[in-house]
Structure formats: structure tokens, C-alpha cells
Amino acid sequence: MANSAQARKRARQAAVQRDHNMSQRSELRTAIKKVRKAIEAGDKTAAQAVFQSSMSTIDSIADKNIVHKNKAARHKSRLSQAVKAMA
């Protein structure tokens, strides 16, 4: 356990930041799932619309260093590829 006042404060701040980061990461996963669900539904125009809205979410989370920028780029690339592959 933290002994100094500074260490206690850093522990409190770390807990708050961890909760915020977990929330952001959950938002990222939800955005990805929405696109996958739209792709499985088979409606290409709806899938493209959901894909466009999810891209901004994925980019903003990568900009905040919640996930690495390459991981975000990989997800965007694979989702884009899946949307384009729809009949």
C-alpha cells in the first residue's frame, strides 16, 4: 500500500484512469461488433454507414493511445475488406 501522500494520490488517479481506459476499450469493441453484425445481416449500404461511423470511434481511441495505432489500422482494414467483399 502507498505510504506517502503523493503515492496515495497516484494510486487514486491510476484507478480512475484505468476505469476510463476500460470504458474506451469497451467502446472500441462495441464499434467493431456493430460493423460485423451489419455485415452478417447482408445489407451493404447499412454496413457501409455503420462502418463510416465506427471508423471515427476507432481513430479517436487510437489517438488517445488506448490501443496502438497499428492495431486500430488493422481492425479498420479488415472491416473495410469485409464490407467491400459483400455481394
C-alpha positions as CSV (number, residue, x, y, z in Angstrom):
1,M,0.0,0.0,0.0
2,A,1.1,3.5,-0.7
3,N,2.7,5.3,2.2
4,S,3.3,8.9,1.1
5,A,0.5,11.3,0.2
6,Q,1.9,11.5,-3.3
7,A,1.8,7.7,-3.8
8,R,-1.8,7.6,-2.4
9,K,-2.9,10.3,-4.9
10,R,-1.2,8.5,-7.8
11,A,-3.0,5.2,-6.8
12,R,-6.3,7.1,-6.8
13,Q,-5.6,8.7,-10.2
14,A,-4.4,5.4,-11.6
15,A,-7.7,3.7,-10.6
16,V,-9.8,6.5,-12.2
17,Q,-7.7,6.4,-15.4
18,R,-7.9,2.6,-15.6
19,D,-11.7,2.8,-15.4
20,H,-11.8,5.4,-18.2
21,N,-9.4,3.3,-20.4
22,M,-11.5,0.2,-19.9
23,S,-14.6,2.2,-20.9
24,Q,-12.9,3.4,-24.1
25,R,-11.7,-0.1,-24.9
26,S,-15.2,-1.4,-24.5
27,E,-16.5,1.3,-26.8
28,L,-13.9,0.2,-29.4
29,R,-15.0,-3.4,-29.2
30,T,-18.7,-2.4,-29.5
31,A,-18.0,-0.4,-32.6
32,I,-16.2,-3.3,-34.2
33,K,-19.1,-5.7,-33.3
34,K,-21.7,-3.3,-34.8
35,V,-19.9,-3.4,-38.1
36,R,-19.6,-7.2,-38.0
37,K,-23.3,-7.6,-37.2
38,A,-24.2,-5.3,-40.1
39,I,-22.1,-7.3,-42.4
40,E,-23.7,-10.6,-41.3
41,A,-27.1,-9.0,-41.8
42,G,-26.2,-8.7,-45.5
43,D,-27.3,-5.1,-46.2
44,K,-24.3,-3.5,-47.8
45,T,-25.5,0.1,-47.6
46,A,-26.3,-0.2,-43.9
47,A,-22.9,-1.9,-43.3
48,Q,-21.1,1.0,-45.1
49,A,-22.9,3.5,-42.9
50,V,-22.1,1.7,-39.7
51,F,-18.5,1.3,-40.9
52,Q,-18.1,5.0,-41.5
53,S,-19.4,5.9,-38.0
54,S,-17.2,3.2,-36.4
55,M,-14.1,4.5,-38.2
56,S,-14.1,7.8,-36.3
57,T,-14.6,5.9,-33.0
58,I,-11.6,3.6,-33.7
59,D,-9.4,6.5,-34.8
60,S,-10.2,8.6,-31.7
61,I,-9.4,5.7,-29.4
62,A,-6.1,5.1,-31.2
63,D,-5.3,8.8,-31.0
64,K,-5.7,8.6,-27.2
65,N,-3.2,5.7,-27.1
66,I,-5.9,3.3,-25.6
67,V,-4.9,0.9,-28.3
68,H,-1.9,1.0,-30.6
69,K,-2.4,2.8,-33.9
70,N,-1.3,-0.2,-35.9
71,K,-4.0,-2.4,-34.1
72,A,-6.6,0.2,-34.9
73,A,-5.4,0.3,-38.6
74,R,-5.5,-3.5,-38.7
75,H,-9.1,-3.6,-37.5
76,K,-10.2,-0.8,-39.9
77,S,-8.5,-2.6,-42.8
78,R,-10.1,-5.9,-42.1
79,L,-13.6,-4.4,-41.6
80,S,-13.2,-2.4,-44.8
81,Q,-12.2,-5.5,-46.7
82,A,-15.2,-7.4,-45.3
83,V,-17.6,-4.6,-46.3
84,K,-16.2,-4.4,-49.8
85,A,-16.4,-8.2,-50.2
86,M,-20.2,-8.2,-49.6
87,A,-22.2,-9.2,-52.7
